[in-house]
């Protein structure tokens, strides 16, 4: 039985705790949170505390708190030589206090409190200082996910950056489209099949092969029409920058197509 204690209970902590709590050979012994928390009915049996002095003994301590608080918090832990891991994509393993055995248990996914996720499809990126601790984390991750990889801090930082592009930035663009259509009394739902098909394509093809649109074709007339609709509003510059990047990436391909037509 692997005994786990969660320290922090935001979106990542909640979902990870809920998933591990269902595993037969895993025992979530305690949840530490500086703030008071209300547990879902299925987690009510797990003891909670807001005092560091009351943290119990465990095999793995999972820190699931904001990135900029991880290093300092790990220094305040009142024990030594325990396996302490964090769940961050961008924080190096060595940011954890060296008084404990350090590791990373990073589920690469976006988490929202009220939306269920399937951990089976979520990659887990692991890092430890020694092989025995890696085996413990691999055993935990493998009970949840079909994709478990060992990635060092430098690689994970680059992976996290790429994740910000495909998730955070793309979602912000969804938000821009949603607000723009809302302002014009058009339903955002009309775009959802397009969003779904775009995401489905890259399951089997490289993103560069499925790029379409006026910027790839360098269709100046359509681009100018779009900029006219934006009327130098808050998203006009973003449209220009994204269009420029796409035009430059596919410039040679567009020129070759033009020569073929001639």
Steps between C-alpha positions, in 0.01 A plus 500: 500500500642837394411773748452847354448843647386793290627844588282753322157432358438712192382363167796266446500377860126437498496297177817306582383422851158388373664264250760350737243459777324241283811281458503188721872499582513876566396671822450876507572546869457873534448833325685807622362837399582839644142602431187315609366259238172321441549148373273331249291218644730230358800657677336567839689214666840667440628693805597864442721746684615859463797457737842391374572347841210256451618357167519121534754246380467388137688346208438789259419863571344676201527879492220643287519874557573805277839482329653805665431362849650152455863572591426690821228259611729199459750665736236527773415129509572356846662174388806372313597224256145446374394484135356846427378573147328790329250497212626802305602507137722807527675464838832314508529200728796664674275784616381259770690500827792258498422388855257252342521262204376703205279413206244620246159345435363716216171411330502685168142623478283801569280456807176674596335427835156406365605307190594131520809377317614156391844443648542199274569741213713750693880474464693494828848652492723372779837598643686385812850501644526123536370184337303367797294820525443494125360148533253622765377784278481275193286256693264779607479661158454169319189422704343814355645555154607310192774756429776535761833655401819602678587860411759724663433855616646666190291286266189548712539879493504488119202263495310735731577795272359305205196414712439870567489562125257219420276545803516841667564708189257304282231523767553877518441516126179299551401762755569782254283327238225440756494865609515629143202287394310587816544869422356431156210280618637184336518165683846368586350149471527534123879480535507187717499244212793690345688497831435126539616418146816709536589313819414164344729556201816529708436161657632346177681780315769758586344844567699657217332265250146596598545878507244679283361853473573838342838549671639172367383597149618857557156608387547875544142593403344280770758610757420866431128432534558338838710794619228738384247308710728525802525878448826540692332348805681315779551186290620665180868484592470137610341414165786675319771323701348154457440560130859617453635190676292265284584686177872476578482131589327404174652770275715266292214253453265779384759634255554153356123455449483837323782406263325171418183689408700731272 
